[in-house]
Amino acid sequence: MSLLTVNNLGKAYGTNQVLKDINFTINEGEVLTVIGASGSGKSTLLRCINKLEEYQQGNITFEDINIDDASINVDEYRSRVGMIFQGFNLFNNLSVLDNCTIGPIKVLKEDRASVEARALANLEKVGMSEYANSKPQSLSGGMKQRVAIARALTMQPKFLLLDEPTSALDPESVEEVLAIIRELADDNFTMFIVTHEMSFARDVSDRIIFMDDGRILEEGSPDEIFVNPKEERTKAFLNRFINN
């Protein structure tokens, strides 16, 4: 079942066209990963989906509703479409637990007791429950990203957007965070992932999009993209991974 559809999306910064006629669909329970060189438009596309960037052409529909429709409540939409940032975006003045509960309590007006119980369960899921009362500045980068994942899950989103979730982490922390994302994928959690981790993309994805110069140059299964890419530009980008 289609969850989110991007139709003919175009975005420019002045005369610089950074997204050019982007079209794709994310199905419920699917992991769709976007790869490509830096500057190809991957993160801009993700930010358009979460209404953090405006676009000039096309439209995005979520559960068959145009996200630019006047009736759309942006906060409610973002609670349904969770976002994991590469820079964590935690509130340093709040505890780990409060970081996880502030959204459902303040934005969704949920009961504190039930939200805290859900948050603690999610912190347990990512191995961070013992740090519930800690402040983010006392945590490593990998621990902060695990808290960020628990925070997003506590909003009970329909699917997750992950923008280079491991780019700010040391190698050991990368593996910890990727393991959690794999678990979510195994649980059929719908995800849209922008990453430079090629082996992870190949392992976790149902479909992969290769972007180049603001366009979707190629789209297919992990085997189609990594083993038998059609485009020369894709082959050049993946050259050191194809024979793995």
N, C-alpha and C positions, 0 to 999 in steps of 0.2 A: 504493500500500500504506500502510495506517495505521501511523504510528510512535508517536504519543502521542494519547491521548484523555482529555479532561476531562469528567467526568460529574457534573452537579448540584452543582457545587462551591459551598460557602458558607463564608465566614469573617467573624468578628466580633472586634472589640476591645471587650470588655465588652458594652455595649448598642449599640455602633455597628457595624451590619452593613455591611461594606465590599465583600463579594462576595456576589452573590445569584443562586443557581441558574445557574451558568456551565456551558455545554455547547459543546464544539467538538472537532474532530479536526485533527491536523497530519499530513499525508501525506508520505511520503519524497520528498525533492527539492523540497519546496514552501517558498515564503517566505510566511509568514503575519504580517501586521503589525497591531498594535493601536494605534488612535488614540483620542483623547478628551481632554476637559479635565483639568487637574490635579485630583487627588482622585477620579477616576472609578474607580480600582481597578486600573489597568493594571499598575503596577509590583508591587503586592501579588500579583496573579495570577501574574506571572512568577516572583516569589520563592517562591510556593507550588509551582510546577512544579519548582524547583530545591531543594526541601525546606529553604529558608531561613526559611519561615513555616509554622506549623501551621494547619490548617483544621478546621472542626468538622463540615461536611457534605460528602457526595459522595466521589468518589475520582478518582485520576489513574492511568492505566495507560500504561506505556512498554513497547513491544514485547509487548503483551498481558499484562504483569505489573503488578499493583498496586504502586505505589512505596512504599506503607506496609506491604507484606508483611514479616513478620519475617525472611524470608530475604534481603531486599534489603540489600546492603552500600552504605551511603550514599556513601562515597568512590568506590567503583567506579561507582555510578550517576552521580555528578557528573562523573566522567571521560568518561562517554558523552554527557552533556548539558552542554556547555561554557557558561560564563557570561562575558559581557562587561559589566562594570559601568560606570556613568557616571563613577565616581571612580577608575577604572583598577585600584586595589587591588594595586599592585606592591609588592614588598619593596625598600625604599630601600637596605638594607644589602647587597643582592645585585646582581651585574652583570645586564645585560639578558639575556645568555645563561643565567645561573643562574636567573633568574626563569622562563625558558621550560622549563628542564630539571628543576626541583626536583619538580614534580608527578609526571611519569612515573617519575623515579628513586626518590623517597621513597614515593609512594603505590602506584604500579603495579609497583615493583621491577624496572624495566627496566634494561638495560645502558646505562651512561653513554655509551659511544662512539656507539651507534646513536641514542640520544636527542639527543645534541649535533648529530649530522649532520642529523637531522630538524628540530631547532630552528633551525639555521643556514639550512636550506632555507626554512623558514617566515619567518624574519627577512628573507631575500632577497625573498620573495614580497611582503612589506609594505614593502619599501624601507628596512629597518633593519639589514641585516647588518653595515654598517660601524660600528655602535654596539654590537656584541655585548659588548664589554668595558667599556662605559660604565655608570655608575650612573644610575638613574632620575631622581634630583634634577637631573641636568645636562640633561635633555630637556624639550622643550616638551610641552604637553598633547596635541597631535596625535601627536607621536612616542610618548608614553607609551601612547596608545590603540592605536597600531599595534603596539607591543610586546605589549600585552594581547591583541590578536587573534592574534598569532603564538604567544603562550603557550597560548591556548585551543586553537589548531589542533594544537599539539605533543602535546596529550593524545589526539589522534585521536578527537574526539567524533563521535557519530552525528548530532547537530545542535547548533546554537548558540542560546542565549538572549541577546538584546542589549537591555539596559535603558538607553534614552536614550543611546546610545553617543556622541552628539555634543553633549550639552547643556552640557558643561563646556569646550567648545572655541571658539577664535576662528573667524571665517568661513572663512579660508584653510584651517585645519586640518580644519574640517568637511568641505570638499570632498575633501580627501585621504583621510579615513577613509571617507566615503561611497563613494568610488571603489573602495576595497578591498572593501567590503561588496557592491557591485554585481558585482565580479569573482567573489566567492564564489557569488552568486546565479546568474551565468552558468554557473558550474561545477556547477549543480544541488545546491548545498549546502543542506540543510534548515535553515531559520532561523525563529525566532519573535522578532519585533522590536517593541519599544515605542518609539515616536518621536513627536516634535512636528514633524519635517521632512515636511510634507505633500507637496511635490513629489517628494521621495525615495520616500515611501510609495507614491505613485501610480505611480512609475516602476519600482520594484523588486519589488513584491508580486504574488503570484498571487491572494491573497485578502486582504481587509481586514476587520477587526472594529472597529466603533465602539462604545465603551463609554461609558455615562452612568450615574452614581449607582450603581456597582457591578454594573450589568447589561450584557449584550450587547444593545444596542438594535437593531443592524443589522449584517448580514454579507453580503459579496458580492465580486465582482470589483472592481478599481480603477475601471472605467468605471461599474459599478452604483453604487458609493458616491460617487464624485466627480462624475459626470455626471448620474445619475438617482437620487439618494437618496430613499428612501420616507418616512422619518420627518422630521417638522418639526424635531426637535432636531438631527438630523444635518445638515439643510439650514442651520440657523442656525450650527452649528459650522463648517461648510465654506464659508460664504457667500462669502468672498473668494477661494476657490480654484475654485469650480464653473465659472466662465467663463474659466478660464485655458486 
